[in-house]
Structure formats: structure tokens, C-alpha cells
Amino acid sequence: MSSESLHIPREKLSQEARLLHYAITSLKEELDAVDWYRQRADDSEDEALRQILLHNMREEMEHASMLLEWIRRRNPDFAGHLKTYLFTDAPILTIEKAAEDDGDGGGRERRGGAGRGRREDLGETIGSLKGHSGSSREHR
């Protein structure tokens, strides 16, 4: 399959790079499937088929979410970006600006008090990450 091809020889890759590649490739495939099922559902004249296609779409969303969580657990850079942007209410570019002003760029985890000021300065527009379903865990 072309979607599984590596850009460099497998033996030159670390296990970390190879596994991340597999997860990212699989994530892209799941997101493609979400898109395809949605388009087909919107184009279907048959309501029963439409409902089945939407059901299948939601299953693919579940798979994509599982892969994204695996990536978050394994890759601190992704974890930092996800922690910055997901489950927030402020405009996304406002969050980015605050992360840049922190000198963090959203890519590194915030530990202790470092880097927290800007996020807290946004106050209720972002809200606390704690208490949202699936987001109350502390990132390592």
C-alpha cells in the first residue's frame, strides 16, 4: 500500500519514528474514511443507508481519536500542542498568540508554574481543562 510507504529505509528508523509513522498513517486513513462516509451520507437518497453511513463515520471518528490519544501518550511534542489547543473555548489564534508570548509555542509541556501565566490570563475564555471529559489527566 502506498500510504504505508516509508520515505527512508526502515532499518534507518528508530522504533519511535517507525511507530509514530504507523500511527500517523493510520490516523490519516481514519480521517479520510470519516470524510468519505460523510460525503456518501450527504449524497444518499435512502435514509436507512444514510444512517448506516453516518454510523460508520462515527466509528471511524472513534478510531481516529484512539490513535490521537496513543500519539499524545507517546510523543511529548504532540502532547504539548494538544494540551494547548484542545478542549478550549478561546479563539484558536488567541491561544496561539498566548503560547508564543510565553515563549512556549504550544509545543512543550508546561511544568510547575512556568508558562502558565498567559493561559490563565485568558481566563474564562479558555476555561479550565479539568472537568472536561477525557481531559482531566495530567500530561507527563
C-alpha positions as CSV (number, residue, x, y, z in Angstrom):
1,M,0.0,0.0,0.0
2,S,1.4,3.4,-0.9
3,S,0.1,5.0,2.3
4,E,2.3,2.7,4.3
5,S,5.5,3.6,2.4
6,L,8.4,5.0,4.3
7,H,10.5,7.9,3.0
8,I,13.8,6.3,4.1
9,P,14.8,2.7,4.6
10,R,13.1,1.1,7.5
11,E,16.4,-0.1,9.1
12,K,17.5,3.6,9.4
13,L,14.5,4.5,11.5
14,S,14.3,4.3,15.3
15,Q,11.5,2.3,16.7
16,E,9.9,5.6,17.9
17,A,9.9,7.1,14.4
18,R,8.6,3.9,12.8
19,L,5.7,3.5,15.3
20,L,4.8,7.2,15.1
21,H,4.8,6.8,11.3
22,Y,2.4,3.9,11.6
23,A,0.1,5.8,13.9
24,I,0.1,9.0,11.8
25,T,-0.5,7.0,8.6
26,S,-3.4,5.1,10.3
27,L,-4.8,8.4,11.6
28,K,-4.8,9.9,8.1
29,E,-6.6,6.8,6.8
30,E,-9.3,7.1,9.6
31,L,-9.8,10.8,8.8
32,D,-10.2,10.0,5.1
33,A,-12.8,7.4,6.0
34,V,-14.7,9.9,8.1
35,D,-14.7,12.3,5.1
36,W,-15.8,9.6,2.6
37,Y,-18.6,8.3,4.8
38,R,-19.9,11.8,5.4
39,Q,-19.9,12.7,1.7
40,R,-21.7,9.5,0.9
41,A,-24.3,10.0,3.6
42,D,-25.0,13.5,2.4
43,D,-25.4,12.2,-1.2
44,S,-27.6,9.3,-0.3
45,E,-31.3,9.4,-1.1
46,D,-32.0,6.4,1.0
47,E,-32.5,7.3,4.7
48,A,-31.6,3.8,6.0
49,L,-28.3,3.8,4.0
50,R,-27.7,7.4,5.2
51,Q,-28.0,6.3,8.8
52,I,-25.7,3.4,8.3
53,L,-23.1,5.6,6.6
54,L,-23.2,8.1,9.5
55,H,-22.9,5.3,12.0
56,N,-19.8,4.1,10.1
57,M,-18.4,7.6,10.1
58,R,-18.7,7.8,13.9
59,E,-16.9,4.5,14.2
60,E,-14.0,6.0,12.2
61,M,-14.0,9.0,14.5
62,E,-13.6,6.7,17.4
63,H,-10.7,5.0,15.7
64,A,-9.1,8.3,14.9
65,S,-9.5,9.5,18.5
66,M,-7.8,6.4,19.8
67,L,-4.9,6.9,17.5
68,L,-4.6,10.5,18.5
69,E,-4.5,9.6,22.2
70,W,-1.8,7.0,21.5
71,I,0.2,9.7,19.8
72,R,-0.3,12.1,22.7
73,R,0.8,9.5,25.2
74,R,4.0,8.6,23.3
75,N,5.1,12.0,21.9
76,P,5.7,14.9,24.3
77,D,5.8,17.5,21.4
78,F,2.3,16.4,20.2
79,A,1.1,16.2,23.9
80,G,2.2,19.9,24.4
81,H,0.4,21.1,21.3
82,L,-2.8,19.1,22.1
83,K,-2.8,20.4,25.7
84,T,-2.5,24.0,24.4
85,Y,-5.3,23.8,21.8
86,L,-7.8,21.1,22.6
87,F,-10.8,21.4,24.8
88,T,-10.6,25.2,24.9
89,D,-13.1,27.9,24.1
90,A,-11.0,30.9,23.2
91,P,-10.3,31.7,19.6
92,I,-7.6,29.4,18.4
93,L,-5.3,32.2,17.2
94,T,-5.7,33.9,20.5
95,I,-4.4,30.7,22.2
96,E,-1.5,30.6,19.7
97,K,-0.6,34.2,20.4
98,A,-0.6,33.5,24.2
99,A,1.6,30.4,23.7
100,E,4.0,32.4,21.5
101,D,4.1,35.2,24.1
102,D,5.0,32.6,26.7
103,G,7.9,31.6,24.5
104,D,6.4,28.1,24.5
105,G,4.9,28.0,21.0
106,G,2.5,25.4,22.4
107,G,4.9,22.6,21.7
108,R,6.4,22.0,25.1
109,E,4.6,20.8,28.2
110,R,4.0,23.3,30.9
111,R,5.5,22.2,34.2
112,G,5.1,23.8,37.5
113,G,4.4,27.5,37.2
114,A,6.4,28.0,34.0
115,G,4.4,29.1,31.1
116,R,1.1,29.2,32.9
117,G,0.6,33.0,33.1
118,R,-0.6,33.6,29.6
119,R,-3.0,30.7,29.6
120,E,-4.5,31.9,32.9
121,D,-4.6,35.4,31.6
122,L,-7.1,34.3,29.0
123,G,-9.3,33.4,32.0
124,E,-12.8,32.2,31.3
125,T,-12.5,32.4,27.6
126,I,-10.4,29.2,27.6
127,G,-11.7,27.8,30.9
128,S,-10.1,25.0,32.9
129,L,-9.0,21.9,31.1
130,K,-10.0,20.0,34.2
131,G,-13.5,18.7,34.3
132,H,-13.8,18.2,30.6
133,S,-14.5,14.6,29.6
134,G,-11.2,12.8,28.9
135,S,-9.0,15.9,29.6
136,S,-8.6,15.8,33.4
137,R,-5.4,13.7,33.2
138,E,-2.2,15.4,33.9
139,H,0.2,15.1,30.9
140,R,3.6,13.6,31.8
